[in-house]
């Protein structure tokens, strides 16, 4: 950046970021502009910026203010998903030039913004891994507590590795995903040699025991019904264990790999 002297003869001006309010598309947009300011008289002058750069700064600030994804957001989210501009264009059915323009200052329409969010912010993989819900440790404990009440016995035992509790949970989450479109706990499962199990159960065990069930969203009647039916179908630990080993979800998943909720519609245990 070149230097600039105060036109009033106070010597060198200092480069600073200055907030400016600019009318733009019917609203007042606050933009941060690089400017030279005279420390003596306070006179400020914009630095010589390309018209494109100014336009881009205005567009970024405008989009942020009206709740649209900014070009910077778009680039960051797209890269976070490992997509090229061409990948995103193809997924959205738009030309790659549109993606390029939005990332460098063009303002997308509200409906395009929603489509962009759908492609960049909803995570299809996670919905398969967590069953359309963020994992809730208190809710895991709540569901286990509901099972204990339905089974009239304890399933979360001292020094237990959740060998059986994990399978009751698995059925509860899978059935909820199948019937209600959403898992109960958001837990992810993995295919272990001894059945489907909470992913990272070793790390979660302690947290589950210490969780506060009152922090969990209460169970709905439909969820309680599912828990009840599972408890009636598998009154004994061994039964839920054996059933889980007959599920295609377990049989057809590689050891160590996530057991995806896409299997929910293919459960073979008869629970009703
Ligand atoms: Zn001056």
py3Dmol code that shows the C-alpha trace and the ligand (Angstrom):
import py3Dmol

protein = """\
ATOM      1  CA  UNK A   1       0.000   0.000   0.000  1.00  0.00           C
ATOM      2  CA  UNK A   2       1.337   3.423  -0.928  1.00  0.00           C
ATOM      3  CA  UNK A   3       1.799   6.232   1.532  1.00  0.00           C
ATOM      4  CA  UNK A   4      -0.314   9.315   1.714  1.00  0.00           C
ATOM      5  CA  UNK A   5       0.281  12.699   3.233  1.00  0.00           C
ATOM      6  CA  UNK A   6      -2.399  14.854   4.783  1.00  0.00           C
ATOM      7  CA  UNK A   7      -3.467  17.436   2.189  1.00  0.00           C
ATOM      8  CA  UNK A   8      -3.502  20.001   5.005  1.00  0.00           C
ATOM      9  CA  UNK A   9       0.201  19.559   5.505  1.00  0.00           C
ATOM     10  CA  UNK A  10       0.238  17.457   8.699  1.00  0.00           C
ATOM     11  CA  UNK A  11       2.545  14.863   7.270  1.00  0.00           C
ATOM     12  CA  UNK A  12       2.044  11.156   6.809  1.00  0.00           C
ATOM     13  CA  UNK A  13      -1.427   9.714   7.296  1.00  0.00           C
ATOM     14  CA  UNK A  14      -1.861   6.377   9.059  1.00  0.00           C
ATOM     15  CA  UNK A  15      -3.562   3.409   7.476  1.00  0.00           C
ATOM     16  CA  UNK A  16      -6.593   2.363   9.498  1.00  0.00           C
ATOM     17  CA  UNK A  17      -9.753   0.327   9.235  1.00  0.00           C
ATOM     18  CA  UNK A  18     -12.717   2.664   9.272  1.00  0.00           C
ATOM     19  CA  UNK A  19     -16.365   1.669   9.629  1.00  0.00           C
ATOM     20  CA  UNK A  20     -18.595   3.338   7.093  1.00  0.00           C
ATOM     21  CA  UNK A  21     -22.340   3.279   6.634  1.00  0.00           C
ATOM     22  CA  UNK A  22     -23.267   2.940   2.998  1.00  0.00           C
ATOM     23  CA  UNK A  23     -26.774   2.842   1.532  1.00  0.00           C
ATOM     24  CA  UNK A  24     -27.087  -0.335  -0.483  1.00  0.00           C
ATOM     25  CA  UNK A  25     -30.140  -2.095  -1.930  1.00  0.00           C
ATOM     26  CA  UNK A  26     -32.504  -0.167   0.290  1.00  0.00           C
ATOM     27  CA  UNK A  27     -30.701  -0.699   3.587  1.00  0.00           C
ATOM     28  CA  UNK A  28     -27.726   0.873   5.274  1.00  0.00           C
ATOM     29  CA  UNK A  29     -24.780  -1.458   5.178  1.00  0.00           C
ATOM     30  CA  UNK A  30     -21.859  -1.087   7.533  1.00  0.00           C
ATOM     31  CA  UNK A  31     -18.588  -1.836   5.821  1.00  0.00           C
ATOM     32  CA  UNK A  32     -15.072  -1.757   7.143  1.00  0.00           C
ATOM     33  CA  UNK A  33     -12.897   0.177   4.767  1.00  0.00           C
ATOM     34  CA  UNK A  34      -9.170   0.615   4.612  1.00  0.00           C
ATOM     35  CA  UNK A  35      -8.481   4.323   4.882  1.00  0.00           C
ATOM     36  CA  UNK A  36      -5.662   6.740   5.542  1.00  0.00           C
ATOM     37  CA  UNK A  37      -6.312   8.926   8.565  1.00  0.00           C
ATOM     38  CA  UNK A  38      -4.393  11.969   9.602  1.00  0.00           C
ATOM     39  CA  UNK A  39      -3.490  11.611  13.282  1.00  0.00           C
ATOM     40  CA  UNK A  40      -3.437  15.378  13.640  1.00  0.00           C
ATOM     41  CA  UNK A  41      -6.711  16.557  12.096  1.00  0.00           C
ATOM     42  CA  UNK A  42      -8.580  13.269  11.713  1.00  0.00           C
ATOM     43  CA  UNK A  43      -9.155  13.679   8.015  1.00  0.00           C
ATOM     44  CA  UNK A  44      -9.663  10.334   6.365  1.00  0.00           C
ATOM     45  CA  UNK A  45      -9.385   9.248   2.785  1.00  0.00           C
ATOM     46  CA  UNK A  46     -10.266   5.882   1.317  1.00  0.00           C
ATOM     47  CA  UNK A  47      -7.368   3.884   0.010  1.00  0.00           C
ATOM     48  CA  UNK A  48      -7.353   3.258  -3.658  1.00  0.00           C
ATOM     49  CA  UNK A  49      -9.190  -0.030  -3.889  1.00  0.00           C
ATOM     50  CA  UNK A  50     -10.440  -1.685  -7.019  1.00  0.00           C
ATOM     51  CA  UNK A  51     -14.128  -1.148  -7.652  1.00  0.00           C
ATOM     52  CA  UNK A  52     -14.550  -4.921  -7.496  1.00  0.00           C
ATOM     53  CA  UNK A  53     -13.069  -5.108  -4.028  1.00  0.00           C
ATOM     54  CA  UNK A  54     -15.355  -2.371  -2.737  1.00  0.00           C
ATOM     55  CA  UNK A  55     -18.362  -4.040  -4.332  1.00  0.00           C
ATOM     56  CA  UNK A  56     -17.394  -7.367  -2.783  1.00  0.00           C
ATOM     57  CA  UNK A  57     -17.013  -5.866   0.694  1.00  0.00           C
ATOM     58  CA  UNK A  58     -20.445  -4.265   0.342  1.00  0.00           C
ATOM     59  CA  UNK A  59     -21.979  -7.510  -0.814  1.00  0.00           C
ATOM     60  CA  UNK A  60     -20.423  -9.488   2.062  1.00  0.00           C
ATOM     61  CA  UNK A  61     -21.660  -6.986   4.630  1.00  0.00           C
ATOM     62  CA  UNK A  62     -25.088  -6.763   3.013  1.00  0.00           C
ATOM     63  CA  UNK A  63     -25.540 -10.540   2.960  1.00  0.00           C
ATOM     64  CA  UNK A  64     -24.456 -10.830   6.558  1.00  0.00           C
ATOM     65  CA  UNK A  65     -26.931  -8.151   7.581  1.00  0.00           C
ATOM     66  CA  UNK A  66     -29.919  -9.656   5.771  1.00  0.00           C
ATOM     67  CA  UNK A  67     -29.122 -13.243   6.776  1.00  0.00           C
ATOM     68  CA  UNK A  68     -27.837 -14.623   3.496  1.00  0.00           C
ATOM     69  CA  UNK A  69     -24.715 -16.748   3.278  1.00  0.00           C
ATOM     70  CA  UNK A  70     -21.767 -14.535   2.363  1.00  0.00           C
ATOM     71  CA  UNK A  71     -19.228 -15.445  -0.301  1.00  0.00           C
ATOM     72  CA  UNK A  72     -16.789 -16.223   2.468  1.00  0.00           C
ATOM     73  CA  UNK A  73     -19.383 -18.519   4.151  1.00  0.00           C
ATOM     74  CA  UNK A  74     -19.987 -20.290   0.868  1.00  0.00           C
ATOM     75  CA  UNK A  75     -16.307 -20.910   0.229  1.00  0.00           C
ATOM     76  CA  UNK A  76     -15.684 -22.120   3.765  1.00  0.00           C
ATOM     77  CA  UNK A  77     -18.720 -24.441   3.858  1.00  0.00           C
ATOM     78  CA  UNK A  78     -18.044 -25.805   0.397  1.00  0.00           C
ATOM     79  CA  UNK A  79     -14.419 -26.570   1.206  1.00  0.00           C
ATOM     80  CA  UNK A  80     -15.488 -28.069   4.520  1.00  0.00           C
ATOM     81  CA  UNK A  81     -17.526 -30.583   2.559  1.00  0.00           C
ATOM     82  CA  UNK A  82     -14.614 -31.283   0.263  1.00  0.00           C
ATOM     83  CA  UNK A  83     -16.540 -30.016  -2.761  1.00  0.00           C
ATOM     84  CA  UNK A  84     -15.188 -28.097  -5.723  1.00  0.00           C
ATOM     85  CA  UNK A  85     -17.218 -25.264  -7.241  1.00  0.00           C
ATOM     86  CA  UNK A  86     -18.092 -27.678 -10.045  1.00  0.00           C
ATOM     87  CA  UNK A  87     -19.280 -30.339  -7.544  1.00  0.00           C
ATOM     88  CA  UNK A  88     -21.577 -27.852  -5.843  1.00  0.00           C
ATOM     89  CA  UNK A  89     -22.884 -26.541  -9.176  1.00  0.00           C
ATOM     90  CA  UNK A  90     -23.691 -30.059 -10.272  1.00  0.00           C
ATOM     91  CA  UNK A  91     -25.375 -30.955  -6.982  1.00  0.00           C
ATOM     92  CA  UNK A  92     -27.533 -27.833  -7.223  1.00  0.00           C
ATOM     93  CA  UNK A  93     -28.241 -27.998 -10.929  1.00  0.00           C
ATOM     94  CA  UNK A  94     -26.799 -24.540 -11.607  1.00  0.00           C
ATOM     95  CA  UNK A  95     -23.886 -23.400 -13.750  1.00  0.00           C
ATOM     96  CA  UNK A  96     -20.438 -23.253 -12.180  1.00  0.00           C
ATOM     97  CA  UNK A  97     -20.337 -19.556 -13.099  1.00  0.00           C
ATOM     98  CA  UNK A  98     -23.146 -18.916 -10.603  1.00  0.00           C
ATOM     99  CA  UNK A  99     -21.185 -20.523  -7.786  1.00  0.00           C
ATOM    100  CA  UNK A 100     -18.135 -18.473  -8.726  1.00  0.00           C
ATOM    101  CA  UNK A 101     -20.160 -15.269  -8.778  1.00  0.00           C
ATOM    102  CA  UNK A 102     -21.773 -15.932  -5.400  1.00  0.00           C
ATOM    103  CA  UNK A 103     -18.400 -16.624  -3.860  1.00  0.00           C
ATOM    104  CA  UNK A 104     -16.968 -13.393  -5.218  1.00  0.00           C
ATOM    105  CA  UNK A 105     -19.708 -10.882  -4.497  1.00  0.00           C
ATOM    106  CA  UNK A 106     -22.906 -11.589  -6.418  1.00  0.00           C
ATOM    107  CA  UNK A 107     -25.921 -11.773  -4.154  1.00  0.00           C
ATOM    108  CA  UNK A 108     -27.965 -14.946  -4.351  1.00  0.00           C
ATOM    109  CA  UNK A 109     -31.753 -14.887  -4.119  1.00  0.00           C
ATOM    110  CA  UNK A 110     -33.436 -16.029  -0.908  1.00  0.00           C
ATOM    111  CA  UNK A 111     -34.550 -19.269  -2.551  1.00  0.00           C
ATOM    112  CA  UNK A 112     -31.057 -19.962  -3.896  1.00  0.00           C
ATOM    113  CA  UNK A 113     -29.730 -19.227  -0.426  1.00  0.00           C
ATOM    114  CA  UNK A 114     -32.016 -21.915   0.974  1.00  0.00           C
ATOM    115  CA  UNK A 115     -30.905 -24.379  -1.671  1.00  0.00           C
ATOM    116  CA  UNK A 116     -27.266 -23.570  -0.883  1.00  0.00           C
ATOM    117  CA  UNK A 117     -27.888 -24.165   2.813  1.00  0.00           C
ATOM    118  CA  UNK A 118     -29.499 -27.491   2.031  1.00  0.00           C
ATOM    119  CA  UNK A 119     -26.460 -28.623   0.100  1.00  0.00           C
ATOM    120  CA  UNK A 120     -23.826 -27.156   2.373  1.00  0.00           C
ATOM    121  CA  UNK A 121     -25.247 -27.181   5.885  1.00  0.00           C
ATOM    122  CA  UNK A 122     -27.332 -30.322   6.192  1.00  0.00           C
ATOM    123  CA  UNK A 123     -25.121 -33.273   6.542  1.00  0.00           C
ATOM    124  CA  UNK A 124     -26.524 -36.356   4.870  1.00  0.00           C
ATOM    125  CA  UNK A 125     -23.787 -38.513   6.356  1.00  0.00           C
ATOM    126  CA  UNK A 126     -24.575 -37.407   9.888  1.00  0.00           C
ATOM    127  CA  UNK A 127     -28.263 -37.971   9.466  1.00  0.00           C
ATOM    128  CA  UNK A 128     -27.379 -41.551   8.556  1.00  0.00           C
ATOM    129  CA  UNK A 129     -24.945 -41.811  11.443  1.00  0.00           C
ATOM    130  CA  UNK A 130     -27.053 -40.117  14.127  1.00  0.00           C
ATOM    131  CA  UNK A 131     -30.568 -40.626  12.822  1.00  0.00           C
ATOM    132  CA  UNK A 132     -31.505 -36.968  12.316  1.00  0.00           C
ATOM    133  CA  UNK A 133     -30.760 -35.908  15.857  1.00  0.00           C
ATOM    134  CA  UNK A 134     -27.734 -34.568  17.717  1.00  0.00           C
ATOM    135  CA  UNK A 135     -26.452 -37.049  20.239  1.00  0.00           C
ATOM    136  CA  UNK A 136     -27.811 -36.454  23.743  1.00  0.00           C
ATOM    137  CA  UNK A 137     -26.057 -38.286  26.564  1.00  0.00           C
ATOM    138  CA  UNK A 138     -28.793 -37.421  29.107  1.00  0.00           C
ATOM    139  CA  UNK A 139     -31.339 -38.883  26.699  1.00  0.00           C
ATOM    140  CA  UNK A 140     -29.332 -42.096  26.414  1.00  0.00           C
ATOM    141  CA  UNK A 141     -29.587 -42.423  30.185  1.00  0.00           C
ATOM    142  CA  UNK A 142     -33.276 -41.512  30.048  1.00  0.00           C
ATOM    143  CA  UNK A 143     -33.994 -44.217  27.458  1.00  0.00           C
ATOM    144  CA  UNK A 144     -32.019 -46.772  29.483  1.00  0.00           C
ATOM    145  CA  UNK A 145     -33.975 -45.762  32.583  1.00  0.00           C
ATOM    146  CA  UNK A 146     -37.246 -46.213  30.667  1.00  0.00           C
ATOM    147  CA  UNK A 147     -36.054 -49.678  29.613  1.00  0.00           C
ATOM    148  CA  UNK A 148     -35.243 -50.586  33.198  1.00  0.00           C
ATOM    149  CA  UNK A 149     -38.719 -49.574  34.217  1.00  0.00           C
ATOM    150  CA  UNK A 150     -40.328 -51.548  31.356  1.00  0.00           C
ATOM    151  CA  UNK A 151     -38.132 -54.597  31.946  1.00  0.00           C
ATOM    152  CA  UNK A 152     -38.430 -54.290  35.723  1.00  0.00           C
ATOM    153  CA  UNK A 153     -34.726 -54.941  36.115  1.00  0.00           C
ATOM    154  CA  UNK A 154     -31.461 -53.090  35.904  1.00  0.00           C
ATOM    155  CA  UNK A 155     -29.620 -53.072  32.549  1.00  0.00           C
ATOM    156  CA  UNK A 156     -26.922 -50.496  33.255  1.00  0.00           C
ATOM    157  CA  UNK A 157     -24.812 -52.382  35.727  1.00  0.00           C
ATOM    158  CA  UNK A 158     -21.641 -51.546  37.590  1.00  0.00           C
ATOM    159  CA  UNK A 159     -18.548 -52.352  35.492  1.00  0.00           C
ATOM    160  CA  UNK A 160     -20.828 -53.294  32.641  1.00  0.00           C
ATOM    161  CA  UNK A 161     -19.617 -52.632  29.101  1.00  0.00           C
ATOM    162  CA  UNK A 162     -23.202 -52.065  27.962  1.00  0.00           C
ATOM    163  CA  UNK A 163     -23.105 -55.385  26.155  1.00  0.00           C
ATOM    164  CA  UNK A 164     -26.876 -55.703  26.487  1.00  0.00           C
ATOM    165  CA  UNK A 165     -27.892 -52.116  27.271  1.00  0.00           C
ATOM    166  CA  UNK A 166     -26.238 -51.079  23.998  1.00  0.00           C
ATOM    167  CA  UNK A 167     -28.469 -53.462  22.076  1.00  0.00           C
ATOM    168  CA  UNK A 168     -31.678 -52.258  23.712  1.00  0.00           C
ATOM    169  CA  UNK A 169     -30.590 -48.749  22.781  1.00  0.00           C
ATOM    170  CA  UNK A 170     -29.820 -49.839  19.247  1.00  0.00           C
ATOM    171  CA  UNK A 171     -33.330 -51.179  18.763  1.00  0.00           C
ATOM    172  CA  UNK A 172     -34.906 -48.118  20.378  1.00  0.00           C
ATOM    173  CA  UNK A 173     -32.999 -45.748  18.088  1.00  0.00           C
ATOM    174  CA  UNK A 174     -33.525 -47.812  14.949  1.00  0.00           C
ATOM    175  CA  UNK A 175     -37.248 -48.321  15.587  1.00  0.00           C
ATOM    176  CA  UNK A 176     -37.702 -44.624  16.320  1.00  0.00           C
ATOM    177  CA  UNK A 177     -35.909 -43.753  13.089  1.00  0.00           C
ATOM    178  CA  UNK A 178     -38.090 -46.218  11.207  1.00  0.00           C
ATOM    179  CA  UNK A 179     -41.429 -45.148  12.672  1.00  0.00           C
ATOM    180  CA  UNK A 180     -40.884 -41.534  13.620  1.00  0.00           C
ATOM    181  CA  UNK A 181     -38.168 -40.500  11.167  1.00  0.00           C
ATOM    182  CA  UNK A 182     -35.749 -39.657  13.943  1.00  0.00           C
ATOM    183  CA  UNK A 183     -33.645 -41.630  16.419  1.00  0.00           C
ATOM    184  CA  UNK A 184     -34.315 -41.281  20.157  1.00  0.00           C
ATOM    185  CA  UNK A 185     -30.837 -40.442  21.374  1.00  0.00           C
ATOM    186  CA  UNK A 186     -28.827 -39.372  18.317  1.00  0.00           C
ATOM    187  CA  UNK A 187     -26.303 -42.063  19.222  1.00  0.00           C
ATOM    188  CA  UNK A 188     -24.065 -43.470  16.521  1.00  0.00           C
ATOM    189  CA  UNK A 189     -23.529 -47.225  16.413  1.00  0.00           C
ATOM    190  CA  UNK A 190     -20.633 -49.328  15.280  1.00  0.00           C
ATOM    191  CA  UNK A 191     -20.427 -52.924  14.176  1.00  0.00           C
ATOM    192  CA  UNK A 192     -18.496 -54.763  16.844  1.00  0.00           C
ATOM    193  CA  UNK A 193     -17.823 -58.514  16.906  1.00  0.00           C
ATOM    194  CA  UNK A 194     -20.387 -58.977  19.687  1.00  0.00           C
ATOM    195  CA  UNK A 195     -23.135 -57.004  17.992  1.00  0.00           C
ATOM    196  CA  UNK A 196     -24.103 -53.430  17.211  1.00  0.00           C
ATOM    197  CA  UNK A 197     -22.873 -51.136  19.938  1.00  0.00           C
ATOM    198  CA  UNK A 198     -22.801 -47.435  20.799  1.00  0.00           C
ATOM    199  CA  UNK A 199     -19.888 -45.971  18.921  1.00  0.00           C
ATOM    200  CA  UNK A 200     -17.075 -45.124  21.372  1.00  0.00           C
ATOM    201  CA  UNK A 201     -19.069 -46.718  24.175  1.00  0.00           C
ATOM    202  CA  UNK A 202     -15.936 -46.969  26.295  1.00  0.00           C
ATOM    203  CA  UNK A 203     -15.554 -43.209  26.336  1.00  0.00           C
ATOM    204  CA  UNK A 204     -19.275 -42.586  26.756  1.00  0.00           C
ATOM    205  CA  UNK A 205     -19.956 -45.018  29.572  1.00  0.00           C
ATOM    206  CA  UNK A 206     -18.814 -42.771  32.356  1.00  0.00           C
ATOM    207  CA  UNK A 207     -20.591 -39.754  30.913  1.00  0.00           C
ATOM    208  CA  UNK A 208     -23.810 -41.720  30.568  1.00  0.00           C
ATOM    209  CA  UNK A 209     -23.673 -42.846  34.199  1.00  0.00           C
ATOM    210  CA  UNK A 210     -23.070 -39.304  35.388  1.00  0.00           C
ATOM    211  CA  UNK A 211     -25.668 -37.703  33.104  1.00  0.00           C
ATOM    212  CA  UNK A 212     -28.697 -35.867  34.461  1.00  0.00           C
ATOM    213  CA  UNK A 213     -31.879 -37.259  32.919  1.00  0.00           C
ATOM    214  CA  UNK A 214     -33.691 -34.041  33.711  1.00  0.00           C
ATOM    215  CA  UNK A 215     -31.537 -32.331  31.104  1.00  0.00           C
ATOM    216  CA  UNK A 216     -32.999 -34.613  28.445  1.00  0.00           C
ATOM    217  CA  UNK A 217     -35.995 -33.809  26.321  1.00  0.00           C
ATOM    218  CA  UNK A 218     -38.837 -35.915  27.754  1.00  0.00           C
ATOM    219  CA  UNK A 219     -39.822 -39.066  25.875  1.00  0.00           C
ATOM    220  CA  UNK A 220     -42.949 -38.833  23.740  1.00  0.00           C
ATOM    221  CA  UNK A 221     -45.780 -41.367  24.042  1.00  0.00           C
ATOM    222  CA  UNK A 222     -44.730 -42.868  20.732  1.00  0.00           C
ATOM    223  CA  UNK A 223     -41.168 -43.271  21.955  1.00  0.00           C
ATOM    224  CA  UNK A 224     -42.325 -44.846  25.215  1.00  0.00           C
ATOM    225  CA  UNK A 225     -44.487 -47.238  23.234  1.00  0.00           C
ATOM    226  CA  UNK A 226     -41.473 -48.318  21.179  1.00  0.00           C
ATOM    227  CA  UNK A 227     -39.452 -48.922  24.355  1.00  0.00           C
ATOM    228  CA  UNK A 228     -42.326 -50.911  25.822  1.00  0.00           C
ATOM    229  CA  UNK A 229     -42.681 -53.071  22.736  1.00  0.00           C
ATOM    230  CA  UNK A 230     -38.940 -53.767  22.594  1.00  0.00           C
ATOM    231  CA  UNK A 231     -38.959 -54.717  26.283  1.00  0.00           C
ATOM    232  CA  UNK A 232     -41.894 -57.093  25.685  1.00  0.00           C
ATOM    233  CA  UNK A 233     -40.217 -58.603  22.609  1.00  0.00           C
ATOM    234  CA  UNK A 234     -36.894 -59.104  24.402  1.00  0.00           C
ATOM    235  CA  UNK A 235     -37.552 -59.603  28.112  1.00  0.00           C
ATOM    236  CA  UNK A 236     -34.142 -61.277  28.547  1.00  0.00           C
ATOM    237  CA  UNK A 237     -30.680 -59.908  27.742  1.00  0.00           C
ATOM    238  CA  UNK A 238     -29.825 -62.964  25.710  1.00  0.00           C
ATOM    239  CA  UNK A 239     -32.847 -62.396  23.443  1.00  0.00           C
ATOM    240  CA  UNK A 240     -31.891 -58.872  22.440  1.00  0.00           C
ATOM    241  CA  UNK A 241     -28.311 -60.040  21.984  1.00  0.00           C
ATOM    242  CA  UNK A 242     -29.288 -62.920  19.674  1.00  0.00           C
ATOM    243  CA  UNK A 243     -31.771 -60.808  17.697  1.00  0.00           C
ATOM    244  CA  UNK A 244     -29.182 -58.121  17.032  1.00  0.00           C
ATOM    245  CA  UNK A 245     -26.913 -60.736  15.476  1.00  0.00           C
ATOM    246  CA  UNK A 246     -29.605 -61.599  12.945  1.00  0.00           C
ATOM    247  CA  UNK A 247     -30.020 -58.031  11.745  1.00  0.00           C
ATOM    248  CA  UNK A 248     -28.771 -57.246   8.232  1.00  0.00           C
ATOM    249  CA  UNK A 249     -27.628 -53.947   9.784  1.00  0.00           C
ATOM    250  CA  UNK A 250     -25.027 -55.928  11.712  1.00  0.00           C
ATOM    251  CA  UNK A 251     -24.439 -58.841   9.334  1.00  0.00           C
ATOM    252  CA  UNK A 252     -23.774 -56.661   6.320  1.00  0.00           C
ATOM    253  CA  UNK A 253     -21.658 -53.977   7.985  1.00  0.00           C
ATOM    254  CA  UNK A 254     -17.906 -54.407   8.216  1.00  0.00           C
ATOM    255  CA  UNK A 255     -16.427 -54.834  11.674  1.00  0.00           C
ATOM    256  CA  UNK A 256     -15.569 -51.438  13.129  1.00  0.00           C
ATOM    257  CA  UNK A 257     -17.662 -49.537  10.588  1.00  0.00           C
ATOM    258  CA  UNK A 258     -20.653 -47.378  11.547  1.00  0.00           C
ATOM    259  CA  UNK A 259     -24.022 -49.122  11.506  1.00  0.00           C
ATOM    260  CA  UNK A 260     -26.053 -46.583   9.579  1.00  0.00           C
ATOM    261  CA  UNK A 261     -29.649 -45.596  10.248  1.00  0.00           C
ATOM    262  CA  UNK A 262     -30.415 -46.370   6.617  1.00  0.00           C
ATOM    263  CA  UNK A 263     -30.795 -49.943   7.902  1.00  0.00           C
ATOM    264  CA  UNK A 264     -33.743 -48.949  10.074  1.00  0.00           C
ATOM    265  CA  UNK A 265     -36.226 -49.879   7.372  1.00  0.00           C
ATOM    266  CA  UNK A 266     -34.693 -53.322   7.068  1.00  0.00           C
ATOM    267  CA  UNK A 267     -34.869 -54.478  10.687  1.00  0.00           C
ATOM    268  CA  UNK A 268     -35.863 -58.110  10.825  1.00  0.00           C
ATOM    269  CA  UNK A 269     -36.823 -58.415  14.512  1.00  0.00           C
ATOM    270  CA  UNK A 270     -40.588 -58.424  14.798  1.00  0.00           C
ATOM    271  CA  UNK A 271     -41.365 -55.651  17.247  1.00  0.00           C
ATOM    272  CA  UNK A 272     -45.001 -54.577  17.559  1.00  0.00           C
TER     273      UNK A 272
END
"""
ligand_1 = """\
1
ZN
Zn -4.230 16.537 8.803
"""
view = py3Dmol.view(width=600, height=400)
view.addModel(protein, "pdb")
view.setStyle({"model": 0}, {"cartoon": {"style": "trace"}})
view.addModel(ligand_1, "xyz")
view.setStyle({"model": 1}, {"stick": {}})
view.zoomTo()
view.show()
